[in-house]
Structures are given as C-alpha cells and as structure tokens.
Amino acid sequence: MDIREIQNLIKFVAKSGATEVKLEMDDIKITIKTTTEGAAEAATTYVQHTPAAPVAQAAPQVAAPVAPQVPAGEDTSKFLTIKSPIIGTLYRKPSPDKPAFVEVGTTVSKGDVVCVIEAMKLFNEIESEVSGKIVKVLVDDSSPVEFDQPLFLVDPS
C-alpha cells in the first residue's frame, strides 16, 4: 500500500463519518481515528511495520552542481511543488552524520527519496512524484510539517 492509497483512505473515512477504522494487511497495520468536529483535519494515521527494518536508508548521493536559487520576485508558477503527504517532523538527511537527500540543484526523478518525515516514531520516506531539478527548499531540517504543505519547488524542464 503506497502513500496515495493511505491518503485516499483517510479522505474516505473522514467523509464517511466513521470515528475509527482499522485495516490490517500482511506487514502493515493502519488505524485512522477522526473527531466528530472536522473529521478531515483531525484524521491521524498510525502505520506500523511489523518487521523491524531501518526505513531511512538512502543510496549514496552524487554531488550536483549548484544551480542559482529562485530570486524572491520571480514567478514560481512554472515550477512543480513536492508537498507533504503526512503530518510530522521533516528531516532532510537520513541521519545527522549523512548528507541531505537533495539540495538546490539536485536532479530528481519520479520515485527518488527527497526527505523523511517522522510520524508516531516511524520514519516515512517521501518520494518525488515529479522529475526535474530542485530549485528551492521550502522547509528547514527538523521542522514540523502539515499535511499538503509545500516542501520543495522543482523545475520540470
């Protein structure tokens, strides 16, 4: 089950009016709890992988040439945005002593890991859904992020 399927499940549960839904598949257990007020913003996902395996591992990164950052006044509508699929704490590095997954100027392909987000003591790898070059990092390392918050701007050209 990928992150999009989990997001769609959260939206479905929020619209249905259910207060709690549990789903168990092979090695994944998901519990979605909502409140009676505004179910969509209160949806919380608990994902537990039964096999204990390190999640935040990344392939070695090759140093990329530094591209110029986007000037403050430039129109950013031509760029694609990588957004947070979950609520949690964003980490730009797989561990404190390793380099960041991506920097400004890094070329990413669809499926490349761009950061990890810690939610409920689990580290979830966030993959790029677009291909292109990172032109702006919108979130600092170790900072809290919200669902659907913009994280990176990508130039698809």
Backbone as JSON Lines, residues from 0, in Angstrom:
{"i":0,"aa":"M","n":[0.86,-1.17,0.0],"ca":[0.0,0.0,0.0],"c":[0.9,1.23,0.0]}
{"i":1,"aa":"D","n":[0.69,2.11,-0.95],"ca":[1.52,3.3,-1.03],"c":[0.84,4.49,-0.35]}
{"i":2,"aa":"I","n":[1.55,5.6,-0.29],"ca":[1.09,6.77,0.45],"c":[-0.19,7.35,-0.14]}
{"i":3,"aa":"R","n":[-0.34,7.29,-1.47],"ca":[-1.57,7.82,-2.1],"c":[-2.79,7.01,-1.67]}
{"i":4,"aa":"E","n":[-2.65,5.7,-1.6],"ca":[-3.77,4.86,-1.18],"c":[-4.14,5.17,0.27]}
{"i":5,"aa":"I","n":[-3.13,5.42,1.11],"ca":[-3.4,5.76,2.51],"c":[-4.11,7.11,2.59]}
{"i":6,"aa":"Q","n":[-3.65,8.09,1.79],"ca":[-4.3,9.41,1.78],"c":[-5.75,9.29,1.33]}
{"i":7,"aa":"N","n":[-6.01,8.51,0.29],"ca":[-7.38,8.33,-0.19],"c":[-8.24,7.64,0.87]}
{"i":8,"aa":"L","n":[-7.65,6.7,1.6],"ca":[-8.37,6.02,2.67],"c":[-8.74,7.01,3.78]}
{"i":9,"aa":"I","n":[-7.81,7.9,4.13],"ca":[-8.08,8.91,5.16],"c":[-9.23,9.81,4.72]}
{"i":10,"aa":"K","n":[-9.2,10.25,3.47],"ca":[-10.26,11.12,2.96],"c":[-11.61,10.4,2.97]}
{"i":11,"aa":"F","n":[-11.6,9.14,2.56],"ca":[-12.84,8.36,2.52],"c":[-13.43,8.2,3.92]}
{"i":12,"aa":"V","n":[-12.56,7.88,4.9],"ca":[-13.03,7.7,6.28],"c":[-13.56,9.03,6.82]}
{"i":13,"aa":"A","n":[-12.89,10.13,6.52],"ca":[-13.33,11.43,7.0],"c":[-14.71,11.78,6.46]}
{"i":14,"aa":"K","n":[-14.95,11.48,5.18],"ca":[-16.24,11.78,4.56],"c":[-17.35,10.84,5.05]}
{"i":15,"aa":"S","n":[-16.97,9.63,5.42],"ca":[-17.98,8.63,5.8],"c":[-18.6,8.92,7.17]}
{"i":16,"aa":"G","n":[-17.89,9.66,8.01],"ca":[-18.41,9.95,9.34],"c":[-18.0,8.92,10.38]}
{"i":17,"aa":"A","n":[-17.26,7.9,9.99],"ca":[-16.79,6.89,10.95],"c":[-15.79,7.53,11.9]}
{"i":18,"aa":"T","n":[-15.76,7.05,13.15],"ca":[-14.83,7.62,14.11],"c":[-13.52,6.85,14.19]}
{"i":19,"aa":"E","n":[-13.54,5.57,13.81],"ca":[-12.31,4.79,13.84],"c":[-12.4,3.64,12.85]}
{"i":20,"aa":"V","n":[-11.31,3.45,12.09],"ca":[-11.23,2.35,11.13],"c":[-9.88,1.69,11.3]}
{"i":21,"aa":"K","n":[-9.87,0.36,11.37],"ca":[-8.61,-0.38,11.45],"c":[-8.49,-1.27,10.23]}
{"i":22,"aa":"L","n":[-7.3,-1.27,9.64],"ca":[-7.02,-2.07,8.46],"c":[-5.71,-2.81,8.69]}
{"i":23,"aa":"E","n":[-5.74,-4.13,8.54],"ca":[-4.52,-4.92,8.71],"c":[-4.27,-5.71,7.44]}
{"i":24,"aa":"M","n":[-3.06,-5.53,6.92],"ca":[-2.62,-6.28,5.75],"c":[-1.3,-6.94,6.14]}
{"i":25,"aa":"D","n":[-0.74,-7.74,5.28],"ca":[0.45,-8.53,5.57],"c":[1.35,-7.94,6.67]}
{"i":26,"aa":"D","n":[2.1,-6.93,6.36],"ca":[3.03,-6.37,7.33],"c":[2.69,-4.94,7.72]}
{"i":27,"aa":"I","n":[1.49,-4.48,7.39],"ca":[1.1,-3.11,7.69],"c":[-0.21,-3.11,8.48]}
{"i":28,"aa":"K","n":[-0.23,-2.3,9.53],"ca":[-1.44,-2.07,10.3],"c":[-1.72,-0.58,10.27]}
{"i":29,"aa":"I","n":[-2.92,-0.21,9.9],"ca":[-3.3,1.2,9.83],"c":[-4.54,1.41,10.67]}
{"i":30,"aa":"T","n":[-4.49,2.43,11.53],"ca":[-5.66,2.84,12.31],"c":[-5.9,4.31,12.01]}
{"i":31,"aa":"I","n":[-7.11,4.63,11.6],"ca":[-7.47,6.01,11.31],"c":[-8.55,6.4,12.3]}
{"i":32,"aa":"K","n":[-8.27,7.46,13.07],"ca":[-9.23,7.96,14.06],"c":[-9.6,9.37,13.67]}
{"i":33,"aa":"T","n":[-10.88,9.7,13.78],"ca":[-11.34,11.05,13.48],"c":[-12.14,11.57,14.66]}
{"i":34,"aa":"T","n":[-12.29,12.9,14.69],"ca":[-13.12,13.51,15.73],"c":[-14.48,13.84,15.13]}
{"i":35,"aa":"T","n":[-15.41,14.18,15.98],"ca":[-16.75,14.49,15.49],"c":[-16.86,15.89,14.91]}
{"i":36,"aa":"E","n":[-15.91,16.79,15.25],"ca":[-15.99,18.16,14.75],"c":[-15.67,18.21,13.26]}
{"i":37,"aa":"G","n":[-14.41,18.32,12.89],"ca":[-14.0,18.42,11.49],"c":[-13.13,17.24,11.16]}
{"i":38,"aa":"A","n":[-13.73,16.17,10.71],"ca":[-13.03,14.9,10.56],"c":[-11.8,14.99,9.67]}
{"i":39,"aa":"A","n":[-11.85,15.77,8.61],"ca":[-10.74,15.79,7.65],"c":[-9.45,16.29,8.27]}
{"i":40,"aa":"E","n":[-9.5,17.36,9.07],"ca":[-8.26,17.86,9.63],"c":[-7.82,17.08,10.85]}
{"i":41,"aa":"A","n":[-8.68,16.26,11.4],"ca":[-8.33,15.51,12.59],"c":[-7.93,14.08,12.27]}
{"i":42,"aa":"A","n":[-7.9,13.72,11.0],"ca":[-7.54,12.35,10.64],"c":[-6.08,12.1,10.97]}
{"i":43,"aa":"T","n":[-5.83,11.02,11.7],"ca":[-4.49,10.66,12.09],"c":[-4.21,9.25,11.61]}
{"i":44,"aa":"T","n":[-3.04,9.03,11.04],"ca":[-2.69,7.71,10.55],"c":[-1.57,7.13,11.4]}
{"i":45,"aa":"Y","n":[-1.76,5.91,11.85],"ca":[-0.73,5.19,12.58],"c":[-0.31,4.02,11.7]}
{"i":46,"aa":"V","n":[0.91,4.04,11.24],"ca":[1.39,2.97,10.37],"c":[2.49,2.24,11.12]}
{"i":47,"aa":"Q","n":[2.34,0.94,11.26],"ca":[3.36,0.15,11.95],"c":[3.8,-0.97,11.03]}
{"i":48,"aa":"H","n":[5.09,-1.03,10.79],"ca":[5.65,-2.13,10.01],"c":[6.06,-3.2,11.01]}
{"i":49,"aa":"T","n":[5.5,-4.39,10.88],"ca":[5.79,-5.44,11.83],"c":[7.25,-5.87,11.79]}
{"i":50,"aa":"P","n":[7.84,-6.12,10.59],"ca":[9.26,-6.47,10.61],"c":[10.09,-5.24,10.95]}
{"i":51,"aa":"A","n":[10.98,-5.4,11.93],"ca":[11.81,-4.28,12.33],"c":[12.94,-4.13,11.32]}
{"i":52,"aa":"A","n":[12.82,-3.13,10.47],"ca":[13.85,-2.86,9.46],"c":[14.07,-1.36,9.4]}
{"i":53,"aa":"P","n":[15.32,-0.93,9.26],"ca":[15.54,0.51,9.16],"c":[14.9,1.07,7.9]}
{"i":54,"aa":"V","n":[14.15,2.14,8.06],"ca":[13.4,2.72,6.94],"c":[14.2,3.81,6.25]}
{"i":55,"aa":"A","n":[14.92,4.6,7.02],"ca":[15.57,5.78,6.46],"c":[16.96,5.45,5.92]}
{"i":56,"aa":"Q","n":[17.03,4.66,4.88],"ca":[18.29,4.38,4.22],"c":[18.24,4.96,2.83]}
{"i":57,"aa":"A","n":[19.33,5.52,2.41],"ca":[19.35,6.14,1.09],"c":[20.58,5.71,0.32]}
{"i":58,"aa":"A","n":[20.48,5.74,-0.98],"ca":[21.62,5.46,-1.83],"c":[22.59,6.62,-1.72]}
{"i":59,"aa":"P","n":[23.88,6.37,-1.92],"ca":[24.83,7.47,-1.85],"c":[24.48,8.56,-2.86]}
{"i":60,"aa":"Q","n":[24.58,9.79,-2.42],"ca":[24.25,10.92,-3.29],"c":[25.51,11.42,-3.98]}
{"i":61,"aa":"V","n":[25.4,11.7,-5.25],"ca":[26.49,12.27,-6.01],"c":[26.35,13.78,-5.95]}
{"i":62,"aa":"A","n":[27.46,14.47,-5.7],"ca":[27.41,15.93,-5.61],"c":[26.97,16.52,-6.94]}
{"i":63,"aa":"A","n":[25.98,17.39,-6.87],"ca":[25.45,18.01,-8.08],"c":[25.93,19.46,-8.13]}
{"i":64,"aa":"P","n":[26.07,20.0,-9.33],"ca":[26.45,21.4,-9.41],"c":[25.36,22.28,-8.82]}
{"i":65,"aa":"V","n":[25.77,23.34,-8.16],"ca":[24.81,24.22,-7.51],"c":[24.16,25.12,-8.56]}
{"i":66,"aa":"A","n":[22.85,25.09,-8.59],"ca":[22.1,25.93,-9.53],"c":[21.71,27.21,-8.81]}
{"i":67,"aa":"P","n":[21.49,28.28,-9.53],"ca":[21.09,29.52,-8.87],"c":[19.72,29.37,-8.21]}
{"i":68,"aa":"Q","n":[19.59,29.96,-7.02],"ca":[18.31,29.9,-6.34],"c":[17.31,30.83,-7.03]}
{"i":69,"aa":"V","n":[16.04,30.57,-6.74],"ca":[14.98,31.37,-7.33],"c":[14.97,32.73,-6.67]}
{"i":70,"aa":"P","n":[15.12,33.82,-7.43],"ca":[15.04,35.15,-6.83],"c":[13.66,35.38,-6.22]}
{"i":71,"aa":"A","n":[13.61,36.2,-5.18],"ca":[12.38,36.42,-4.44],"c":[11.24,36.92,-5.3]}
{"i":72,"aa":"G","n":[11.51,37.74,-6.29],"ca":[10.46,38.32,-7.1],"c":[10.06,37.49,-8.3]}
{"i":73,"aa":"E","n":[10.74,36.36,-8.56],"ca":[10.47,35.58,-9.77],"c":[9.17,34.8,-9.66]}
{"i":74,"aa":"D","n":[8.5,34.65,-10.78],"ca":[7.24,33.9,-10.84],"c":[7.54,32.42,-10.66]}
{"i":75,"aa":"T","n":[6.94,31.79,-9.64],"ca":[7.19,30.39,-9.36],"c":[6.11,29.48,-9.93]}
{"i":76,"aa":"S","n":[5.19,30.02,-10.73],"ca":[4.09,29.21,-11.24],"c":[4.55,28.16,-12.24]}
{"i":77,"aa":"K","n":[5.73,28.32,-12.83],"ca":[6.22,27.33,-13.79],"c":[6.85,26.13,-13.09]}
{"i":78,"aa":"F","n":[7.03,26.21,-11.77],"ca":[7.64,25.12,-11.01],"c":[6.57,24.19,-10.45]}
{"i":79,"aa":"L","n":[6.95,22.92,-10.3],"ca":[6.08,21.94,-9.65],"c":[6.43,21.88,-8.17]}
{"i":80,"aa":"T","n":[5.47,21.54,-7.35],"ca":[5.68,21.52,-5.9],"c":[5.61,20.09,-5.38]}
{"i":81,"aa":"I","n":[6.58,19.73,-4.54],"ca":[6.51,18.46,-3.81],"c":[5.93,18.82,-2.46]}
{"i":82,"aa":"K","n":[4.8,18.18,-2.1],"ca":[4.09,18.51,-0.87],"c":[4.17,17.36,0.13]}
{"i":83,"aa":"S","n":[3.96,17.69,1.38],"ca":[3.98,16.69,2.45],"c":[2.71,15.84,2.4]}
{"i":84,"aa":"P","n":[2.87,14.51,2.35],"ca":[1.68,13.65,2.34],"c":[1.15,13.35,3.74]}
{"i":85,"aa":"I","n":[1.93,13.72,4.77],"ca":[1.52,13.42,6.15],"c":[1.96,14.55,7.08]}
{"i":86,"aa":"I","n":[1.46,14.5,8.31],"ca":[1.86,15.43,9.36],"c":[3.02,14.8,10.12]}
{"i":87,"aa":"G","n":[4.02,15.61,10.47],"ca":[5.14,15.07,11.24],"c":[6.3,16.03,11.27]}
{"i":88,"aa":"T","n":[7.48,15.49,11.56],"ca":[8.71,16.28,11.59],"c":[9.56,15.9,10.4]}
{"i":89,"aa":"L","n":[9.93,16.89,9.58],"ca":[10.69,16.64,8.37],"c":[12.18,16.62,8.68]}
{"i":90,"aa":"Y","n":[12.86,15.64,8.11],"ca":[14.32,15.56,8.18],"c":[14.85,15.49,6.76]}
{"i":91,"aa":"R","n":[15.8,16.35,6.44],"ca":[16.36,16.39,5.09],"c":[17.48,15.38,4.91]}
{"i":92,"aa":"K","n":[17.97,14.78,6.02],"ca":[19.08,13.82,5.97],"c":[18.61,12.47,6.51]}
{"i":93,"aa":"P","n":[19.19,11.36,6.01],"ca":[18.82,10.05,6.55],"c":[19.3,9.87,7.99]}
{"i":94,"aa":"S","n":[20.38,10.54,8.38],"ca":[20.86,10.56,9.75],"c":[21.72,11.81,9.92]}
{"i":95,"aa":"P","n":[21.98,12.24,11.16],"ca":[22.68,13.5,11.37],"c":[24.07,13.58,10.72]}
{"i":96,"aa":"D","n":[24.75,12.45,10.56],"ca":[26.1,12.47,10.01],"c":[26.15,12.22,8.5]}
{"i":97,"aa":"K","n":[25.0,12.14,7.86],"ca":[24.93,11.89,6.41],"c":[24.54,13.18,5.69]}
{"i":98,"aa":"P","n":[24.85,13.26,4.38],"ca":[24.43,14.45,3.61],"c":[22.92,14.44,3.37]}
{"i":99,"aa":"A","n":[22.39,15.6,3.03],"ca":[20.95,15.74,2.76],"c":[20.57,14.9,1.54]}
{"i":100,"aa":"F","n":[19.33,14.43,1.51],"ca":[18.84,13.66,0.37],"c":[18.94,14.49,-0.91]}
{"i":101,"aa":"V","n":[18.47,15.74,-0.85],"ca":[18.53,16.64,-2.02],"c":[18.91,18.04,-1.56]}
{"i":102,"aa":"E","n":[19.54,18.77,-2.45],"ca":[19.89,20.17,-2.25],"c":[19.4,20.95,-3.46]}
{"i":103,"aa":"V","n":[19.48,22.25,-3.41],"ca":[19.16,23.07,-4.58],"c":[20.13,22.68,-5.69]}
{"i":104,"aa":"G","n":[19.59,22.38,-6.86],"ca":[20.42,21.96,-7.99],"c":[20.43,20.46,-8.22]}
{"i":105,"aa":"T","n":[19.95,19.68,-7.25],"ca":[19.9,18.23,-7.41],"c":[18.81,17.87,-8.41]}
{"i":106,"aa":"T","n":[19.15,16.98,-9.34],"ca":[18.16,16.48,-10.29],"c":[17.5,15.26,-9.68]}
{"i":107,"aa":"V","n":[16.16,15.26,-9.63],"ca":[15.41,14.14,-9.07],"c":[14.55,13.51,-10.16]}
{"i":108,"aa":"S","n":[14.32,12.23,-10.01],"ca":[13.42,11.5,-10.88],"c":[12.22,11.07,-10.06]}
{"i":109,"aa":"K","n":[11.16,10.73,-10.74],"ca":[9.97,10.24,-10.04],"c":[10.37,9.0,-9.23]}
{"i":110,"aa":"G","n":[10.05,9.0,-7.94],"ca":[10.36,7.88,-7.08],"c":[11.61,8.08,-6.23]}
{"i":111,"aa":"D","n":[12.42,9.13,-6.49],"ca":[13.61,9.4,-5.68],"c":[13.18,9.92,-4.31]}
{"i":112,"aa":"V","n":[13.88,9.48,-3.25],"ca":[13.59,9.95,-1.9],"c":[14.15,11.37,-1.76]}
{"i":113,"aa":"V","n":[13.3,12.31,-1.31],"ca":[13.73,13.7,-1.15],"c":[13.88,14.09,0.32]}
{"i":114,"aa":"C","n":[13.24,13.35,1.24],"ca":[13.35,13.62,2.67],"c":[12.64,12.48,3.41]}
{"i":115,"aa":"V","n":[12.69,12.53,4.73],"ca":[11.9,11.61,5.55],"c":[11.06,12.45,6.5]}
{"i":116,"aa":"I","n":[9.88,11.94,6.83],"ca":[9.03,12.6,7.8],"c":[8.74,11.61,8.92]}
{"i":117,"aa":"E","n":[9.06,12.04,10.14],"ca":[8.81,11.21,11.3],"c":[7.39,11.47,11.79]}
{"i":118,"aa":"A","n":[6.63,10.39,11.9],"ca":[5.27,10.47,12.42],"c":[5.06,9.28,13.34]}
{"i":119,"aa":"M","n":[4.71,9.52,14.54],"ca":[4.46,8.46,15.52],"c":[5.68,7.55,15.67]}
{"i":120,"aa":"K","n":[6.86,8.14,15.73],"ca":[8.14,7.44,15.91],"c":[8.52,6.54,14.74]}
{"i":121,"aa":"L","n":[7.87,6.71,13.6],"ca":[8.22,5.98,12.39],"c":[8.72,6.97,11.35]}
{"i":122,"aa":"F","n":[9.75,6.58,10.63],"ca":[10.32,7.44,9.6],"c":[9.8,7.01,8.24]}
{"i":123,"aa":"N","n":[9.08,7.91,7.59],"ca":[8.45,7.63,6.3],"c":[9.24,8.33,5.2]}
{"i":124,"aa":"E","n":[9.75,7.56,4.25],"ca":[10.49,8.16,3.14],"c":[9.5,8.87,2.22]}
{"i":125,"aa":"I","n":[9.8,10.1,1.88],"ca":[8.95,10.88,0.97],"c":[9.63,10.88,-0.39]}
{"i":126,"aa":"E","n":[8.91,10.34,-1.37],"ca":[9.46,10.22,-2.71],"c":[8.91,11.33,-3.61]}
{"i":127,"aa":"S","n":[9.74,11.73,-4.56],"ca":[9.32,12.73,-5.52],"c":[8.29,12.13,-6.46]}
{"i":128,"aa":"E","n":[7.24,12.88,-6.73],"ca":[6.22,12.44,-7.67],"c":[6.45,13.06,-9.04]}
{"i":129,"aa":"V","n":[7.52,13.87,-9.16],"ca":[7.83,14.55,-10.41],"c":[9.32,14.4,-10.7]}
{"i":130,"aa":"S","n":[9.69,14.65,-11.94],"ca":[11.11,14.65,-12.33],"c":[11.51,16.08,-12.64]}
{"i":131,"aa":"G","n":[12.75,16.42,-12.32],"ca":[13.25,17.75,-12.61],"c":[14.39,18.12,-11.69]}
{"i":132,"aa":"K","n":[14.64,19.42,-11.57],"ca":[15.75,19.93,-10.75],"c":[15.18,20.71,-9.58]}
{"i":133,"aa":"I","n":[15.66,20.42,-8.38],"ca":[15.24,21.16,-7.18],"c":[15.74,22.6,-7.31]}
{"i":134,"aa":"V","n":[14.82,23.57,-7.25],"ca":[15.21,24.97,-7.35],"c":[15.03,25.72,-6.03]}
{"i":135,"aa":"K","n":[14.24,25.15,-5.11],"ca":[14.06,25.81,-3.83],"c":[13.63,24.79,-2.78]}
{"i":136,"aa":"V","n":[14.26,24.87,-1.61],"ca":[13.88,24.06,-0.45],"c":[13.05,24.98,0.43]}
{"i":137,"aa":"L","n":[11.79,24.6,0.7],"ca":[10.86,25.48,1.4],"c":[10.77,25.22,2.9]}
{"i":138,"aa":"V","n":[11.39,24.13,3.38],"ca":[11.27,23.75,4.78],"c":[12.66,23.46,5.35]}
{"i":139,"aa":"D","n":[12.91,23.92,6.57],"ca":[14.17,23.67,7.24],"c":[14.22,22.24,7.79]}
{"i":140,"aa":"D","n":[15.43,21.75,7.99],"ca":[15.62,20.43,8.57],"c":[15.09,20.41,10.01]}
{"i":141,"aa":"S","n":[14.51,19.29,10.4],"ca":[13.98,19.07,11.76],"c":[12.83,20.01,12.11]}
{"i":142,"aa":"S","n":[12.05,20.42,11.13],"ca":[10.92,21.3,11.42],"c":[9.6,20.57,11.22]}
{"i":143,"aa":"P","n":[8.57,20.94,11.98],"ca":[7.27,20.3,11.82],"c":[6.62,20.69,10.5]}
{"i":144,"aa":"V","n":[5.91,19.73,9.89],"ca":[5.2,19.99,8.65],"c":[3.76,19.51,8.77]}
{"i":145,"aa":"E","n":[2.89,20.14,8.02],"ca":[1.47,19.8,7.99],"c":[1.16,18.99,6.73]}
{"i":146,"aa":"F","n":[0.01,18.36,6.71],"ca":[-0.45,17.65,5.52],"c":[-0.59,18.64,4.38]}
{"i":147,"aa":"D","n":[-0.08,18.29,3.21],"ca":[-0.19,19.08,1.98],"c":[0.63,20.37,1.99]}
{"i":148,"aa":"Q","n":[1.57,20.49,2.93],"ca":[2.44,21.68,3.0],"c":[3.51,21.56,1.91]}
{"i":149,"aa":"P","n":[3.76,22.62,1.14],"ca":[4.82,22.59,0.13],"c":[6.2,22.41,0.79]}
{"i":150,"aa":"L","n":[7.0,21.5,0.22],"ca":[8.32,21.2,0.75],"c":[9.45,21.65,-0.17]}
{"i":151,"aa":"F","n":[9.28,21.37,-1.48],"ca":[10.31,21.67,-2.47],"c":[9.66,22.21,-3.74]}
{"i":152,"aa":"L","n":[10.38,23.11,-4.44],"ca":[9.96,23.54,-5.78],"c":[10.88,22.85,-6.78]}
{"i":153,"aa":"V","n":[10.28,22.29,-7.84],"ca":[11.03,21.54,-8.85],"c":[10.79,22.16,-10.21]}
{"i":154,"aa":"D","n":[11.89,22.37,-10.95],"ca":[11.8,22.87,-12.32],"c":[11.75,21.64,-13.23]}
{"i":155,"aa":"P","n":[10.62,21.39,-13.88],"ca":[10.46,20.18,-14.69],"c":[11.22,20.21,-16.02]}
{"i":156,"aa":"S","n":[11.71,21.38,-16.44],"ca":[12.35,21.47,-17.76],"c":[13.74,20.89,-17.8]}
